Amino acid sequence: MTTMITGSQINWQRCQVLVTGGASFIGSHLVERLIQKGASVRVADNLSSGRIENLDAVQSKIELLKGDLLEPDFAIKSSQGCNVVFHLAADHGGRGYIASHPANCVNNMALDNTVFRSAVANGVERITFASSACVYPTDIQTGKVLLREDMVSFMHRGRMFADEEYGWAKLMGELSLRAYRKQHGIKAAAVRIFTAYGPRENETHAIMALIAKAFIEQSPFEIWGDGTQTRNFTYVDDVVNALVLACESIEDGSAVNAGISDFISLNDAAAEIFDILRWTPSMGIKHQLANPVGVLHRAADGTFARETTGWQPRHTFREGLERTIEWYVATHQPAQVKAYLDALLWSRNQ
């Protein structure tokens, strides 16, 4: 294998990269960015939630392997000859899915270890793992506290209390990655992704669900919970930047946040969407208090990411929302969205 790493620098033009889950929402954007940098890219995806169409812009420039990364033989085949692995494949969805499919979510622990083990066996030099803000203790997210990476610790008692089974599985993924770093010396980084949104995301997630409901002019307009719960909605291009910069800058398995520092309520997000679409529900808003909402407040402290990788978000919420709505309106039909929206809110498939 020809090395493409000198010190902490990566020569992407000499780099063979595997992106697991590369046909997914975030994965496909990452693939496009790596192609722009001149990397040779292989995608491994079972297409259970990813879509081949997400890769339309680069299909002729990548190698696409379809299969289940839980199968050791396929995992070995996927990372063979690669210098770098971006591991994004996971069984996940929005709040409705992770609340109703806990067993599916814990399968991610087996998936992560199969990918890591195969990468080490194939002599991969670096792994960058897509973790989640769900690793943060839920009991510190009742107020508007910016989440710092050191609020999660494997060394200090009382700093682990993750968000449902999905969060625990991602936290164990971080622990596994550090163990492979410790035992095998592989360079590693984890990126804790906070509430990403943007083109190609489906309606299982909050922002896309709100856009879809406004797009079909749902009235009364339904918001899960009382709408005062907040998230730091982070545009997909900024998340991709964080993944690439973490891969280039971090080697010891540390985790960094990829999320803005703004607390944006669902009520305020809906108001922004109404404003951009120049529409308001004639029958007002109906808050669905019985539906799952997760923690009350979530936003990221970006200090450590900025200091270690140079990452800073480039897009305001309004800018990202305008781009996302423009894409959604151009690629969807109201009648089709009406037909599948209710079921999709509790699933993970596109």
C-alpha positions as CSV (number, residue, x, y, z in Angstrom):
1,M,0.0,0.0,0.0
2,T,1.4,3.4,-1.0
3,T,1.3,5.7,2.0
4,M,-0.4,9.1,1.6
5,I,0.3,10.4,5.2
6,T,3.3,12.5,6.2
7,G,3.1,13.6,9.8
8,S,-0.4,15.0,10.1
9,Q,-0.7,15.9,6.5
10,I,-2.9,13.9,4.1
11,N,-2.2,13.9,0.3
12,W,-5.8,13.1,-0.7
13,Q,-4.7,12.7,-4.4
14,R,-2.7,9.6,-3.4
15,C,-5.4,8.3,-1.0
16,Q,-7.8,5.4,-1.3
17,V,-10.8,6.1,0.9
18,L,-13.6,3.9,2.1
19,V,-16.8,5.6,3.1
20,T,-19.2,3.2,4.8
21,G,-22.8,4.4,4.5
22,G,-21.6,6.5,1.6
23,A,-25.0,6.5,-0.2
24,S,-26.6,8.1,2.9
25,F,-27.5,11.8,3.4
26,I,-24.3,12.8,5.1
27,G,-22.2,10.1,3.5
28,S,-23.0,11.2,-0.1
29,H,-22.0,14.8,0.6
30,L,-18.8,13.5,2.2
31,V,-18.1,11.4,-0.9
32,E,-18.5,14.4,-3.2
33,R,-16.1,16.4,-1.0
34,L,-13.4,13.7,-1.1
35,I,-13.8,13.4,-4.9
36,Q,-13.3,17.2,-5.1
37,K,-10.1,16.8,-3.1
38,G,-8.8,14.1,-5.6
39,A,-9.2,11.0,-3.5
40,S,-10.1,7.6,-4.9
41,V,-13.3,6.7,-3.1
42,R,-15.0,3.4,-2.5
43,V,-18.5,3.3,-1.0
44,A,-19.9,0.4,1.0
45,D,-23.6,0.5,1.7
46,N,-26.5,-1.9,2.1
47,L,-28.9,0.7,0.8
48,S,-31.3,0.1,3.6
49,S,-31.6,3.9,4.0
50,G,-29.1,5.3,1.6
51,R,-30.0,5.8,-2.0
52,I,-27.9,5.3,-5.2
53,E,-29.4,8.5,-6.5
54,N,-27.6,10.4,-3.8
55,L,-24.4,9.6,-5.6
56,D,-25.6,10.6,-9.1
57,A,-23.1,13.4,-9.4
58,V,-20.1,11.1,-8.8
59,Q,-21.2,7.6,-9.7
60,S,-18.7,7.4,-12.6
61,K,-15.9,8.4,-10.3
62,I,-16.4,6.0,-7.4
63,E,-16.5,2.3,-6.7
64,L,-19.7,1.2,-5.1
65,L,-20.0,-2.1,-3.1
66,K,-23.5,-3.2,-2.0
67,G,-23.6,-5.4,1.0
68,D,-23.9,-5.8,4.8
69,L,-20.9,-4.6,6.8
70,L,-22.0,-6.9,9.6
71,E,-20.7,-9.7,7.5
72,P,-16.9,-10.1,8.1
73,D,-16.1,-11.1,4.6
74,F,-17.8,-8.1,3.1
75,A,-16.2,-5.8,5.7
76,I,-12.8,-7.2,4.8
77,K,-13.5,-6.7,1.1
78,S,-14.7,-3.2,1.6
79,S,-11.5,-1.8,3.3
80,Q,-9.0,-3.8,1.3
81,G,-6.3,-1.5,-0.2
82,C,-7.6,1.6,1.6
83,N,-5.6,4.1,3.5
84,V,-8.5,5.9,5.2
85,V,-11.9,4.7,6.4
86,F,-14.8,7.1,7.2
87,H,-17.2,5.0,9.1
88,L,-20.7,6.5,8.8
89,A,-22.8,3.3,8.3
90,A,-25.3,2.8,11.1
91,D,-28.8,1.7,11.9
92,H,-30.5,5.0,12.9
93,G,-33.2,7.4,12.1
94,G,-35.1,10.3,13.7
95,R,-36.4,10.5,17.3
96,G,-39.5,8.3,16.3
97,Y,-37.2,5.6,14.9
98,I,-34.7,5.4,17.7
99,A,-37.5,5.4,20.3
100,S,-39.3,2.5,18.6
101,H,-36.4,0.4,17.3
102,P,-34.0,0.1,20.3
103,A,-32.8,-3.4,19.3
104,N,-31.9,-2.2,15.8
105,C,-29.9,0.6,17.2
106,V,-27.8,-1.6,19.5
107,N,-26.7,-3.7,16.5
108,N,-24.5,-0.7,15.7
109,M,-22.0,-2.0,18.3
110,A,-21.4,-5.2,16.4
111,L,-21.3,-3.2,13.1
112,D,-18.7,-0.8,14.4
113,N,-16.4,-3.5,15.7
114,T,-16.6,-5.5,12.5
115,V,-15.6,-2.4,10.5
116,F,-12.8,-1.5,12.9
117,R,-11.4,-5.0,13.1
118,S,-11.4,-5.4,9.3
119,A,-9.7,-2.0,8.8
120,V,-6.9,-3.0,11.2
121,A,-6.5,-6.4,9.5
122,N,-6.2,-4.6,6.1
123,G,-3.6,-2.2,7.3
124,V,-5.7,0.9,7.1
125,E,-3.9,3.9,8.4
126,R,-6.7,6.1,9.7
127,I,-10.4,5.7,10.8
128,T,-12.7,8.6,11.3
129,F,-15.9,7.6,13.1
130,A,-19.2,9.4,12.8
131,S,-20.4,9.5,16.4
132,S,-23.4,11.5,17.7
133,A,-24.5,14.1,20.2
134,C,-26.6,11.4,21.7
135,V,-23.5,10.2,23.6
136,Y,-23.9,13.2,26.0
137,P,-25.5,12.6,29.4
138,T,-29.2,13.3,29.2
139,D,-29.3,14.7,32.7
140,I,-27.2,17.7,31.8
141,Q,-29.5,18.7,28.9
142,T,-32.5,19.9,30.9
143,G,-31.2,23.5,30.6
144,K,-29.3,25.5,27.9
145,V,-25.8,24.3,28.6
146,L,-23.3,24.1,25.7
147,L,-22.0,20.5,25.6
148,R,-18.2,20.2,25.8
149,E,-16.4,17.0,24.8
150,D,-15.0,16.5,28.3
151,M,-18.6,16.2,29.7
152,V,-18.3,12.6,28.5
153,S,-15.5,10.5,30.0
154,F,-14.5,6.9,30.2
155,M,-12.0,7.7,33.0
156,H,-14.2,9.7,35.4
157,R,-17.2,8.3,37.4
158,G,-20.6,9.7,36.5
159,R,-19.8,11.1,33.0
160,M,-21.7,8.5,31.0
161,F,-25.5,8.6,30.7
162,A,-26.2,8.4,27.0
163,D,-29.5,9.2,25.1
164,E,-31.4,5.9,24.6
165,E,-30.0,2.8,23.1
166,Y,-28.7,4.6,20.0
167,G,-26.6,7.0,22.2
168,W,-25.2,4.1,24.2
169,A,-24.2,2.3,21.0
170,K,-22.5,5.3,19.6
171,L,-20.7,5.8,23.0
172,M,-19.5,2.2,22.9
173,G,-18.3,2.9,19.3
174,E,-16.1,5.6,20.6
175,L,-14.7,3.3,23.3
176,S,-14.1,0.6,20.7
177,L,-12.3,3.0,18.4
178,R,-10.0,4.1,21.3
179,A,-9.3,0.5,22.1
180,Y,-8.2,-0.2,18.6
181,R,-6.0,2.9,18.7
182,K,-4.5,1.8,22.0
183,Q,-3.8,-1.8,21.0
184,H,-3.0,-1.5,17.3
185,G,-1.8,2.1,16.9
186,I,-4.2,3.0,14.2
187,K,-4.8,6.7,13.8
188,A,-8.3,7.6,14.8
189,A,-10.8,10.4,15.4
190,A,-14.5,10.6,16.3
191,V,-16.9,13.3,15.3
192,R,-20.0,13.9,17.4
193,I,-22.6,15.1,14.9
194,F,-25.3,17.4,16.2
195,T,-28.7,17.4,14.4
196,A,-27.5,17.7,10.8
197,Y,-29.9,18.8,8.1
198,G,-29.7,19.6,4.4
199,P,-30.4,18.4,0.9
200,R,-30.9,14.6,0.6
201,E,-32.1,14.1,4.2
202,N,-35.4,12.4,4.6
203,E,-38.4,13.4,6.7
204,T,-37.6,11.1,9.6
205,H,-35.6,14.0,11.1
206,A,-37.0,17.2,12.7
207,I,-36.2,19.9,10.2
208,M,-37.1,17.8,7.2
209,A,-40.4,16.8,8.8
210,L,-41.2,20.4,9.5
211,I,-40.4,21.4,5.9
212,A,-42.5,18.5,4.6
213,K,-45.5,19.5,6.7
214,A,-45.3,23.1,5.5
215,F,-44.7,21.9,1.9
216,I,-48.0,19.9,1.9
217,E,-49.7,22.9,3.8
218,Q,-50.6,20.8,6.8
219,S,-53.1,22.7,8.9
220,P,-53.3,22.5,11.8
221,F,-49.5,22.2,11.7
222,E,-48.2,19.4,13.9
223,I,-45.1,19.8,16.1
224,W,-44.0,17.0,18.4
225,G,-43.9,18.1,22.0
226,D,-44.6,21.7,23.1
227,G,-42.1,23.0,20.5
228,T,-39.9,24.7,23.1
229,Q,-37.3,22.0,23.0
230,T,-34.2,23.2,21.2
231,R,-31.5,21.8,18.9
232,N,-28.5,23.2,17.2
233,F,-29.5,22.4,13.7
234,T,-26.2,22.1,11.7
235,Y,-26.0,22.3,7.9
236,V,-24.6,19.2,6.2
237,D,-21.7,21.0,4.5
238,D,-20.4,22.1,7.9
239,V,-20.7,18.5,9.2
240,V,-18.7,17.3,6.2
241,N,-16.0,19.9,6.9
242,A,-15.7,18.6,10.5
243,L,-15.3,15.0,9.3
244,V,-12.5,15.9,6.9
245,L,-10.7,18.2,9.3
246,A,-10.9,15.7,12.1
247,C,-9.4,13.0,9.9
248,E,-6.6,15.4,8.9
249,S,-5.9,16.7,12.4
250,I,-6.7,14.0,15.1
251,E,-4.8,10.7,15.6
252,D,-5.4,9.7,19.2
253,G,-9.1,8.7,19.0
254,S,-10.3,11.9,20.6
255,A,-13.9,13.0,19.8
256,V,-14.8,16.5,18.6
257,N,-18.2,18.2,18.3
258,A,-19.7,19.1,14.9
259,G,-22.5,21.4,15.8
260,I,-23.3,25.1,16.1
261,S,-23.7,26.8,19.4
262,D,-27.3,28.2,18.9
263,F,-30.3,26.8,20.7
264,I,-33.1,26.9,18.2
265,S,-36.6,25.8,19.3
266,L,-38.8,23.7,17.1
267,N,-41.4,26.5,17.3
268,D,-38.8,29.0,16.0
269,A,-37.6,26.6,13.3
270,A,-41.2,26.2,12.1
271,A,-41.7,30.0,12.0
272,E,-38.5,30.4,9.8
273,I,-39.9,27.7,7.4
274,F,-43.2,29.5,7.2
275,D,-41.4,32.7,6.4
276,I,-39.3,31.2,3.7
277,L,-42.2,29.5,2.1
278,R,-44.5,32.5,2.5
279,W,-47.2,30.4,4.1
280,T,-48.8,30.0,7.5
281,P,-51.2,27.3,8.7
282,S,-54.7,28.8,8.7
283,M,-55.7,26.6,11.6
284,G,-52.6,27.3,13.6
285,I,-50.2,24.9,15.3
286,K,-51.1,21.6,17.1
287,H,-48.5,20.4,19.6
288,Q,-48.4,16.6,19.9
289,L,-47.4,16.2,23.6
290,A,-47.5,12.4,23.5
291,N,-44.9,12.0,20.9
292,P,-41.2,11.4,21.8
293,V,-39.0,14.6,21.8
294,G,-35.7,13.5,23.4
295,V,-33.8,15.9,25.6
296,L,-35.1,19.4,26.3
297,H,-32.1,21.3,25.0
298,R,-29.0,20.5,22.9
299,A,-26.2,22.6,21.5
300,A,-22.5,22.3,21.1
301,D,-19.5,24.1,22.5
302,G,-17.2,24.4,19.5
303,T,-14.0,25.5,21.3
304,F,-12.2,22.1,21.3
305,A,-13.0,21.4,17.6
306,R,-11.8,24.9,16.7
307,E,-8.6,24.5,18.7
308,T,-7.7,21.0,17.5
309,T,-8.9,21.0,13.8
310,G,-9.7,24.7,12.9
311,W,-13.3,23.8,12.3
312,Q,-16.0,26.5,12.5
313,P,-19.5,26.4,11.0
314,R,-19.8,28.5,7.9
315,H,-23.6,28.6,7.5
316,T,-26.2,30.3,9.5
317,F,-29.4,28.4,10.2
318,R,-31.3,30.7,7.8
319,E,-28.8,30.1,5.0
320,G,-28.9,26.4,5.4
321,L,-32.7,26.3,5.7
322,E,-33.1,28.3,2.5
323,R,-30.9,25.9,0.6
324,T,-32.6,22.9,2.0
325,I,-36.1,24.2,1.2
326,E,-35.0,25.1,-2.3
327,W,-33.8,21.5,-2.9
328,Y,-36.9,20.0,-1.2
329,V,-39.4,22.0,-3.3
330,A,-37.5,21.2,-6.5
331,T,-37.4,17.4,-5.9
332,H,-40.7,16.5,-4.2
333,Q,-44.4,16.4,-5.1
334,P,-47.0,17.4,-2.5
335,A,-49.3,14.4,-3.3
336,Q,-46.5,11.9,-2.8
337,V,-45.3,13.5,0.4
338,K,-48.8,13.4,1.8
339,A,-49.1,9.7,1.0
340,Y,-46.0,8.6,2.9
341,L,-45.3,11.3,5.6
342,D,-47.1,9.8,8.6
343,A,-45.5,6.4,8.2
344,L,-42.0,7.8,7.5
345,L,-41.9,9.9,10.7
346,W,-41.5,6.6,12.6
347,S,-39.1,4.8,10.2
348,R,-35.6,5.2,8.7
349,N,-36.1,4.5,5.0
350,Q,-36.2,7.1,2.3
